[in-house]
Amino acid sequence: MSLALRTLMSEWMVPRVNCHNITGTALIGNRASSKVLLNNGFVQMEDIPEWAPIPEGRGGKMGLHIFRWSLSKSRDEKD
């Protein structure tokens, strides 16, 4: 999935849609999705621990990680 996101960003989002900032999210506890975002240059900005209610039998609350990617920061790292 890291390659799929990287390709989407480099072949479409940045050159064709002119994205300079991208926000991504992953459910708290979903390490695989968080890793995909981190591997593609996203930075974890914040957590929202009680993002959505779910049935008590399934934990009661669902949390969300918020990630951000910036074209300017990405270029700074390459220079």
C-alpha positions in Angstrom: 0.0 0.0 0.0 2.9 2.4 0.5 3.8 2.1 -3.1 0.2 2.7 -4.2 -0.1 5.9 -2.1 3.4 7.1 -3.2 2.3 6.6 -6.9 -1.0 8.3 -6.4 0.7 11.3 -4.8 3.6 11.6 -7.3 1.6 10.8 -10.5 -1.7 12.5 -9.8 -2.2 14.5 -6.6 0.8 16.7 -6.9 1.3 17.2 -10.6 -2.3 17.1 -11.9 -4.3 18.4 -9.0 -1.6 20.6 -7.6 -1.9 19.4 -4.0 0.5 21.1 -1.6 -1.0 19.8 1.6 -2.6 16.4 2.2 -4.3 15.2 5.4 -4.6 11.5 6.1 -6.2 9.6 8.9 -5.9 6.2 10.5 -7.9 4.6 13.3 -6.0 4.5 16.6 -4.6 0.9 16.8 -4.4 0.5 13.0 -0.6 0.3 12.9 -0.5 -0.8 9.2 -2.3 2.3 8.0 -0.3 4.6 10.2 2.9 3.1 8.8 1.8 3.6 5.2 1.3 7.3 5.9 4.6 7.7 7.8 6.5 5.8 5.1 5.2 8.4 2.6 6.4 11.4 4.4 3.3 12.2 6.5 3.8 13.5 10.0 1.4 12.6 12.8 -0.2 15.8 14.0 -2.7 14.8 16.7 -5.0 12.1 18.0 -8.7 12.4 18.5 -9.3 9.7 21.2 -13.1 9.7 21.1 -13.7 10.4 17.5 -16.8 8.3 17.1 -19.0 6.3 19.4 -19.3 2.5 18.8 -21.3 -0.1 20.7 -20.1 -0.7 24.2 -19.4 -4.4 23.4 -16.9 -3.3 20.8 -15.0 -0.8 23.0 -17.3 2.2 23.4 -15.2 4.8 21.5 -13.2 4.9 18.3 -10.1 7.1 18.1 -8.4 8.7 15.1 -4.8 9.6 14.3 -4.5 12.7 12.1 -1.5 12.9 9.7 -0.3 15.8 7.4 1.9 15.9 4.4 3.3 19.1 2.9 4.9 19.5 -0.5 7.2 22.3 0.9 8.5 20.1 3.7 9.0 17.2 1.3 11.1 19.4 -1.0 13.1 20.7 2.0 14.1 17.1 2.9 15.4 16.4 -0.6 17.6 19.5 -0.8 
